Amino acid sequence: MANPWAGEVTVTLNGQAHVARLTLGALAELEAAMEAGSLVDLVERFEQGRYTTRDVLALIVAGLRGGGWCGTAEDLRTAEIAGGLGGAARLAAELLARAFALADPAAAPK
């Protein structure tokens, strides 16, 4: 269902698969929702394993909204995410990695 080359991941909520991706709009929404810090701070927290459940929730909400989902963080608080907390954290990290990955390393700015 999800296209990893387009930065997409599949998030399964209450047994239903949804496409999630961090579009520019979703990233802007995520940055606005963050209480402090920047997206770079968020990436660093994930790289260092210092992320919070709030980080995971915010990333998944932003990714789902970038994929066309119309829900809110409140909706996710009562939803069952496949894989539990560990699965949600892996999905959040994957969303970040795919959002900032270069599709073609040769296309990287020099």
Secondary structure per residue as TSV (DSSP state, phi and psi in degrees):
chain	resnum	aa	ss	phi	psi
A	1	M	-	360.0	-51.8
A	2	A	-	-83.5	147.4
A	3	N	-	-106.9	104.1
A	4	P	G	-62.2	-27.2
A	5	W	G	-71.3	-18.1
A	6	A	G	-98.8	9.6
A	7	G	T	80.6	16.1
A	8	E	-	-93.2	149.3
A	9	V	E	-131.9	159.1
A	10	T	E	-99.3	126.6
A	11	V	E	-114.1	124.0
A	12	T	E	-101.2	114.7
A	13	L	E	-112.4	123.9
A	14	N	T	49.7	39.1
A	15	G	T	82.4	-1.4
A	16	Q	E	-110.2	128.6
A	17	A	E	-79.1	138.3
A	18	H	E	-131.9	144.8
A	19	V	E	-87.2	134.8
A	20	A	E	-127.8	142.3
A	21	R	-	-158.7	149.3
A	22	L	-	-94.4	87.8
A	23	T	-	-72.4	170.2
A	24	L	H	-58.5	-42.0
A	25	G	H	-64.3	-40.5
A	26	A	H	-66.2	-38.3
A	27	L	H	-66.1	-39.6
A	28	A	H	-64.2	-41.2
A	29	E	H	-64.3	-40.9
A	30	L	H	-62.7	-46.5
A	31	E	H	-61.8	-40.1
A	32	A	H	-66.9	-32.6
A	33	A	H	-79.9	-19.5
A	34	M	-	-68.7	136.8
A	35	E	S	-72.8	-32.6
A	36	A	S	-156.7	156.4
A	37	G	S	89.0	-174.8
A	38	S	-	-125.3	178.2
A	39	L	H	-63.8	-33.5
A	40	V	H	-63.0	-42.2
A	41	D	H	-59.5	-41.6
A	42	L	H	-63.6	-46.2
A	43	V	H	-59.4	-44.4
A	44	E	H	-62.1	-40.1
A	45	R	H	-61.1	-41.5
A	46	F	H	-67.8	-41.5
A	47	E	H	-62.0	-33.5
A	48	Q	T	-96.2	1.7
A	49	G	T	69.9	25.2
A	50	R	-	-106.3	19.2
A	51	Y	-	-74.7	159.1
A	52	T	-	-109.7	167.0
A	53	T	H	-63.5	-30.7
A	54	R	H	-63.2	-40.2
A	55	D	H	-60.4	-46.4
A	56	V	H	-61.2	-48.2
A	57	L	H	-61.2	-46.0
A	58	A	H	-62.4	-41.0
A	59	L	H	-65.9	-43.2
A	60	I	H	-67.6	-41.2
A	61	V	H	-60.1	-48.7
A	62	A	H	-61.0	-43.4
A	63	G	H	-63.6	-43.9
A	64	L	H	-63.4	-41.9
A	65	R	H	-66.0	-36.5
A	66	G	H	-64.9	-25.0
A	67	G	T	-89.7	1.9
A	68	G	T	104.8	-1.6
A	69	W	-	-69.5	142.5
A	70	C	-	-105.9	12.6
A	71	G	-	-81.1	-176.1
A	72	T	-	-130.5	174.4
A	73	A	H	-59.6	-36.3
A	74	E	H	-57.8	-40.1
A	75	D	H	-63.4	-36.3
A	76	L	H	-74.6	-23.4
A	77	R	H	-64.2	-23.8
A	78	T	T	-110.8	-0.2
A	79	A	S	-87.0	151.5
A	80	E	-	-93.1	117.8
A	81	I	B	-96.2	125.1
A	82	A	T	-54.7	132.1
A	83	G	T	91.8	-2.5
A	84	G	H	64.3	-155.2
A	85	L	H	-62.7	-42.5
A	86	G	H	-62.4	-42.8
A	87	G	H	-65.2	-39.5
A	88	A	H	-64.6	-41.7
A	89	A	H	-64.3	-40.6
A	90	R	H	-63.9	-41.8
A	91	L	H	-62.9	-42.9
A	92	A	H	-62.0	-45.4
A	93	A	H	-63.4	-39.1
A	94	E	H	-66.4	-39.8
A	95	L	H	-58.7	-46.2
A	96	L	H	-61.9	-47.2
A	97	A	H	-61.3	-44.1
A	98	R	H	-71.2	-31.7
A	99	A	H	-66.3	-33.4
A	100	F	H	-106.4	3.4
A	101	A	-	-79.2	145.9
A	102	L	-	-86.8	129.6
A	103	A	S	-64.2	-35.1
A	104	D	S	-132.9	103.7
A	105	P	G	-54.6	-26.8
A	106	A	G	-69.6	-17.9
A	107	A	G	-87.3	2.3
A	108	A	S	-63.0	142.0
A	109	P	-	-62.7	146.6
A	110	K	-	-112.3	360.0
